[in-house]
Amino acid sequence: MKTALALTPIALLAGLSACASIPPDSDGIARAGIAQTAYVNGPKVTPLAVMEDSRCPVRTQCVWAGQVRILARIETGAGSQTTEMTSGKPVQVMNGSLELVETRPDRVAGAAPIASTDYTFGFRFTPGA
């Protein structure tokens, strides 16, 4: 019984880490992995799933650079919505635009597919005028 009670605070802290909002870095990009929430200077974004990763692998030549599509929950003061986000294509949110600007790790030719839990996404919010 004592062991179970001793582990409970650790389990609670582990659960909170996935729920905590991650603020933007000094470059203005807020990064989060699957099921993590990033605070992007206004909205909060939680990547839920990778729908497509067709990026050109590093050190290869491709006709098309490819793209990343994710399913994400976007939270604002007005509520939340689940939407598809595509790299390089801003989504209108509140009085500005939210963009998926970075996906890590890079794809590598001949390597195993990237596990969804290994992804980190970078988001930038640009307020409107």
N, C-alpha and C positions, 0 to 999 in steps of 0.2 A: 504494500500500500504506500509506503513512504517513497518508493521508487517512482510510482505513477504520479504522485503529487510533485515530486522534484522535476519530472520531465515536462509537466504541464506548462510552466512559464516558457521553457525553451520552445515547445511546440507552438505556443502563441506568438512568440517573437518571430519564428520562422514563417508563420502565416502572414504576419504583418508586413514582412519585407516585400512580398509580392504586391501588396496593396498600396504601399507608400508611393507618393508621387515623386518622380525624379525630375529635378529642375534642369533647365538648359545649361550646357557648358559655356565657357567663355566665348566660344565661337557662335553662340546663339542657337545651337542645335541641341534639342532634347532627345536623348536616346533611351530606348526601352526594348526589352525582349518580349517574347510571347507572354501574355498575361501580366505584364508589368505596365504600370501607368506612368506616362511622361507628362509633366506640366510644360506646355509649350507657349509661355507668355500670354496666356488667355485660356484657350481650351486645354483639356486633358485628353490624351490619346492612349488607348490600350490596344496594342496589336493582339488579335485573337487567333488568326490563322494565316499561313502562307498559301495563297491560291495559285501563284505562278512565280517561278524564278527562271527566266529565260535569258539572264545576263550572259554576255560573252565571257568565257573563262579567261583568266589572266594569261598573258603570254601566248595568245592565239589571235588570229585575224578572223573577223566575222564581217559579214555583209551588213548585219544589223546589230546594234549594241545590246538589244534585248531590254527586258523590263522586269520589274518586280510588282506583283499585285498582292495586296493583303486585305484581309477583312479586319476592320478596326472599329472600336467603339469610341466615339468622340463625345465628350461631355462639356457642356457649356452651362452658364447660369440659367439658361432656358430649358435645360434637360439634356438628354443624351440620344444619340442615334448610332446605329450600326451601319457602316458604309464600306464600300470597296475603295481602296486607295491604290493608285498606280504611280510608280516612280516618275518624277518629273511632270506630273499633272496635278496642279493645285486643286484643292476642293474648297468651295466657298463655305466659310464658317464664320458665324457672328458677323462682324463688320470687316472681315479680311479673308485671307486665304491660308490654308494649311497644306503643306507639301511634304511628301516623303522624299527626302533628299539624300539618304544614305542607307545602304544595306551592307551589313557585315555578317559573316566573313565573305571574302571574294570567292567566286566559283573557280575551281581548278580543274583543268582538263584531265580526265582519267581518274579523278578522285571519286570517292563515294559521295552520294548525294548528301547535302547538308541537312542535318536533323533540325526539325522546327525549333527545338529548344536551344539550338546553337546560334540562331539568328539574333542580331541586334539591329534595330531600325532607328534612323535619325529623322527627326521632324523639325520643320521650321514654320513659324506662324508670322505672316506679314499683315499687320493691321491695314485697314483701308483708310482712305483719305477722309 
